[in-house]
Amino acid sequence: MTSLNYTTHSVDSIVKSCLDISDPHLHFFNEPYDEKINGVSYKVFQATINFLPHELTNFRCFNCGFTTFYRNGYTPKRLIRIPAVNATHQTTIQARSARIRCRNCNSTISAKTTLLPPNCQISYSLRAKIATKLRHDISAKTIAYEEGVSASTVNRMLSHTRSEFRNNFNFLPLHLCFDEFRGTHNSYHFICLDSDNHVIQTILPNRFKDTIIKYFMKFPESFKQLVRTISCDLNSYYVDIAKTLFPNAKIIIDRFHIVQMLNRALNSMRTDLMNNFERSSKNYKLFKRNWKLFLKRYDDLDCTHQFYERSLKIWTTSERLVNSGLEVGDQAFNEAYWDYQRLLEIIVAPTKNKINIFKQRINEVHQKYLIKRTLATKSEKVLLSFFDNLDAIISALDPMYSRYTNGPLEGINRKIKQIQRTAYGYRNFDHLKARIYLQTYLGKDTRSSMKIA
């Protein structure tokens, strides 16, 4: 390397400026050089760690308390890992600490630097950089490779972040969402979300009823009574837990799951009806090629624009195709179709009258199969499930509670899937939980609805 003939003071100030180091104990005395350590290319900066004048003036032996000492050279060289200064080399400081010896008891004391914790070679700045990268969609091995540390080191730092996400049992959000996701060892984990600011309340190692109840029993009874809404799917014990723990909360079944259940039942009945016809028949092709139209809102079907339907070899519209299917279909399929349409109408433009009609239809199906439910069609079985959770279903369709859904929680579950896909899965639940918190808290206002209510 070409020498620039800088003075020692100039080298020290320039290197500290470039590396963003302000520790007065550290003194750089030479230009950096390249070296391979354990097969990795490093940019090495040489430095010494010295005592400050006031530290020597106020010196007192930690062992015997005497103030007399003499200088005892330097400790062996050690490496201090810092963030890389370029893309081709890792960066390290090769430092030696000044050492003094007590004249009374011969105890030695070495100068310390504020760059890193005691008995460690990874600086605080590198730790901060690794922690920042853990908040993005990057695997631990990739972070370890880029920063010149081991994957175990990255996971240890991930474990240290768990203390930042301790549960606060002094408040509960006013509006909660319940759901689960598949995580470590192919098992399901319970997740609870604040519906207002979309911040995770907790993630539990399983979704067992006892585990969920045990967690919420840690909160004072007065806070549980303040919870206003619980949004969840049709999982039966979520509803039971909500009724047991939150007596004043309104239980809301997620509208997406309500529509999805009836949608799947109708589509399954369409498939069954289609399979009753010959594959070469027009009726089979009608139900086969135009399946999306039967799941569409009836008012959104085009009744004016004609197109040529190849399978039927006629010019027709979307509305005519659906009407033709309803004419061919049996009574059960027609009833399922119009039940689905009633539900879509409520979702799009909810009114009290529409909700009462849908509620009346649910009660009619319940009365019809009061003795033997096994005789019900697929769509009617869905309506019977709605009857079992009728209050929660009606609350979900009420415009007053339209803003409370499991949508934000489903979005977080999608992000959790991506976190696991990037890492090729997790074996350690605590590591997965810490990574989820780090990535979902990025840029979020974590103030609880309980605080701002």
N, C-alpha and C positions, 0 to 999 in steps of 0.2 A: 504494500500500500504506500502511495506517495505521501511523504511527510509534509505537513502544512506549516510546521515550525510554530505551532501555537504555544503559548506559555501554559503552564499547568492550570493557572486560574482561568484562562480562556477556555481550555478544554472542559473544565469542570462546569462552567456556566453554560456553555453551548450544549453539552450533553444533557445537563439537567433540564434545559429549555426544550430540547427535542424529545426527551422522554417524559416530560411533564412531572418532574420530581422536585420537591421543595424541601426534602429532609436535610437539615443542616449537618447532621451526623455523617452523611455520605459525601465522599470526596473523590471525584473522578480525576485520574492523573495521567491517562494515556488515551490514545485513539483506539477505537474498536477494531477488532480483527475477526476473521472468520475461522471457525474450528468445527470439526465434526465430533459430536459427543454421542456415543452409543448409536452411531449411524445416522444421526440427525444433524443437519447443518444449522449452526448457531452463529449469530452475531454477538460477540462477547465484548462487554464493557468492563474494564478493570477499575476497581474502586477500593477505598478503605473506609471503614466505619470508625470514627473517632469520637472521643468524649468532647463535650462542649466545655468551655472555660468555667462556667458556673457550676457544672456538675463536678469538676475536679475540686473547686473551691469548697463546695458543700459536701464533699465525699465523707461517707461514714460506712464502715464495713458492715455488711448485712449479717455477719457472723458474730463479731465481737464488739462492734460499735466504735472501734478506734478510727481516728481520722488520718493517720499517717500511712503512706503507701509509696510505692515506687513503680515505675513503668516496667512492664514485663513482656515487651515485644508485641507480636500479633498472633492471632489464632490461625490455624490452617485455612486455606482458601475454601470457600463454599459458594454454591451457585444460588442466585436469587432469580427465579423465573418472573418475567414481566411480559406484558403484551407485545406481540411482534411488531417491529417497526417497518417491515416490508413483507412482500408476499412470498419470497423465496427462502427466508431464513427465520428460525425462531430467535428470540432475543433473551439474553440472560446477563446478569451482572455477576462477575467473579469478584467477590469481596472478601476482605480480611478485616477482622475486628481488632481494634487496639485493646490491649489487656493490661490491667494494673494488678499489683499484688499487695495485700495488707502486710505491713511490717510486723504486726503483732502475731497474727494467727496463720499467715501465709495463704489465706484464701484469695482466689483470683476472681476478678470481675471483668467481663468483656463489654465493650460498647454495644449498644443496641440501636437498631434502626426502626423507624415507624413504617417501613415499607411492607412488613410482613409480620405475622404472629410469631411468638417464640417457638423454636424447634420445628420450623417449617421452611420450605424453600419456595413456596408459591405466594407471590405478593398479593396484597389486597386488590390492586388494580386488575390483575389477571383473574382473581376470583370474581370481581365485579363483571368483567367481560364475559366470563363463563355463565354467570347468573343471568346476564342480559340475553345471551344466546339461548338459554333454557326457556326463555319466554317466547321463542319462535319455533316454527315447525322444522326442527333440526334434530337428528338423532344424537344420542350421547356419544357414540363412537365418532361421528363426524366432528362434533365439537372437540373431542379429545385429540383427534388428528390435526385439526386446524390450530389448536392452541398448544400442542406439544406436551400434553399430559396424558395420563392413562384414563380409560373409561371408568375405572373404579374411582378415580379422583373426582370425575364429573358427577358420578352417582353419590359420592359422599357430600359434595356441595349441594346436590339436590335434596339430600336428606336433611341438611342443615336448614333449608328453607321452610321445613314443616313448622318450625316455631313461629313463622310469620303468619300462619293461617290457623292459629288456635281458635277453638270455638268459644264464643262469648255467650255465656248462659245468663246474661243480664238483660237480654231483650230478644224478642221474636218479631219478624216482619208481620205486617198485618195481612198480607196475601201470600200464600204459599203454593208451589207446584210440586207434585209428587210424580216420580217416574223411576225407571231402572235402566241400566245399560249392561251389556256383556263386557266383562273385564278380564282380570287375571284368572288363570286356570279354567277358562271357559265358564266362569260362574257369573251370576248377576249381582250388581251392586246398586243399592238404593241411593238416589240423588234427590235433594230437595233444593228448590230455587225460590228466591224472592221475586214475586211476580212484578213488582213495581220497577226495580232497577236491574233485574236480570242477573243478580249476583248469587253465586252458589251459597246456600246456607250450610249444607253438609253433604258429605259422601260417606256412606257406611260400607263396611266390608261385605255385607250381604243384604238381602232384602227380606229377611225373616221378620215376622211380626214382632217377636220378642225383642229383637235388636232395635227396631224402629221405636217401639214403645219405651224401651230403656233409655234411648237417647233423649226423647222429648220429655221424659219424666224428670230430667235434670233441670228443666226450666221451672220457675215458680208458677204456681197455679194462676196467679193474677195475669201473667203474661199470656198464658195459653187461652184465657178467656177473652183476650182482646183480639185474637186472630179472627178475621172477618170472612175470608174465603179460602177454600182448599180446592185447587184444580188438579184433576187426575184422570186417568183412563178408567175403564170399567173393571179394573182389578178389584175383586170383591173385598179383600182385606184392607186395601187402602181406604175404602169407604168406611169400613168398620173402625179402623184406627182413627180416622178423622172424627167420627161420631163420638168415640170414646175420649179422645184427648182434647178436642176443641169443641166444647158443647155449644158455643155461640157462633161457630163458623158455618157459612153456607157452602155446601159441597157442590162443585161444578164439574160435570163430566166434559172433557175436552170435545169440542164440536167436530173436530177433524175425525176423531174415533167414532163418533155417532154416525157421521155421513159415510165413513169408510165401511162400517159394518153393514149398513143397508146397501151400499154400492156393491160390495162383494157378494152379498146374498142375491141381488138382482142379476148380476153378471153370471153367477153360477146357475141360476134358473134359466137364463138365456141359453147357456151352453147345453143344459139338459134338454131344453126344448128343441134346440138345433139338431141334436144328435138323434132325435126321433124321426128325422127326415133322411131321405137318400142323399148321399153326397153330391150327386149330379142334379138334384132338384133345385128349383128356383128358391124355394123357402129356406133350404139349407144355406144357399149363397146369400140370401137376404140377411140372415142372422150372423153369418160368418164374416162377411166383408164390411158390414155396417155396425159392428158392435159398439163403436164409440158413440154413435148417434143415440143408442138406447140409454147411455149413461149421461147424456147431456141434458141440460135444463130444457124443458119443452119450449119455453118462450124464446130460447136462443136458437131454435131450429129455423132454418131458412125456408120460407114458404113461397118465395117469389122467384129466386134464381134457379133455373133448371140446368141440369147437367146430365150427361149420358152415362147411365149405369151399365157397364159392360156385362156384368154377371146376369142381369135381368133383360138386357138388350132393349131398354126403354129410356126415354127422356123423363126425368122426374126431379123432385125436390127432396130435401132432407126431411121435411115434415111428412111428406107422403110415404117415404120409406118407413118411418117409424109407425105411422098409422097402419100401413100394410102389415107390419110385424105384429101390431096389437090385434089386428083382425085375425091373423093366423094363430096367434098365441091363445092359450087356454085362459080360464078365469083367474087362476092363481097367478099367472105371469102378469096379467093386466092389473090385478090388485097390488102386486109387488111394485109394478112400474109407477102407479099413481101414488102409492105410499112414499116412494122415493122422491117423486116430484113435489109432494107436499112438504117434505123435509127440506128440499132445496129452496123452495119458495120462502120458508121460514128463515133459512140462513141468509138469503139475499135481501129480503124485505120483511123483517119480523113484525108481526102485529099480534095483539092479544087474541083476536078472533082466529087467526091461523094457528096459533099455538093451542087454543082450546079445541079446534077441529082435530089436530094431530093427537092431542091427549085423549080425545074421545075415541079415536080410531084404536089407540093402544088399549084402552079399557075394553073395547068391543072384542078385540082379539083375545084378551085375557078371559073374558066371560065365555068365549067360544070354546076355549081349551082349558077350562077350569079343572076338569077331571083328568084329562090325559093330554099332556103337552106334546107327546111324541108324534101325534098325528098332524101337527102344524107343519106348514111349508117352511122353506128356509128363511124367507123374509118375515114370516109370522113368528118364527123362533127369535129373530132379532127383536121384533116388537115386544115379545114376551120378556126378553132381557131388559128392554127399556122399561117395562112395567116394574121389574124388580128394583130399578133405580129411578123411579118415576120423578121424584122430587128433584134429584140431581140433574136429570135430563131436562126437565122444564126450566130449571134455573139456568142451565147452559144456553137454552134457546131464548131466554129473556134478554131483551136489548140492554137492560141495566147492567148485566154482567158480561157483555160482549167482549170487553177488553181483557178479561181474564181467561187465558187459554194456556195450553201446554206448548204452544208454538215456540217460545224462547227456549224452553227446556229441550225440545226436539232439536233445535239448532245447536245447542251445546252438546247433545248426544252425537250429532253428526261430527262436531269438532273432536270429540273424544275418539270416535272411530278413526279419524285422520291421525290423531296423536299415536294411537296404537299401530296403525298401518306404517307410519314413518319409522317407528322403533321395532317393527316386526314383532310386536307383542311385548307385554310386561309380565314378569314373574313376581315382582314385588309390588304389593298393593300400595304401600306408602309412597313408592317412587311414582307410580301412576297417578295417585291422588295429588301429589305435589306438582307434577307436570300439568295436570288439568287446572289446578288453581293458578299456576303461573301464567298459563296461556289465556285463560278466560278472564283474569283480572286485568290484563293489559289494556290500559286506557279507559278503565271503567270507573264510574263514580260509585264507590262502595258504601255510601251512606244508606243506612237501612230505612225502610218505610216507617219503622217504629220510631226512629229518631225525628223524622220530618213530618210525622202525622200531626 
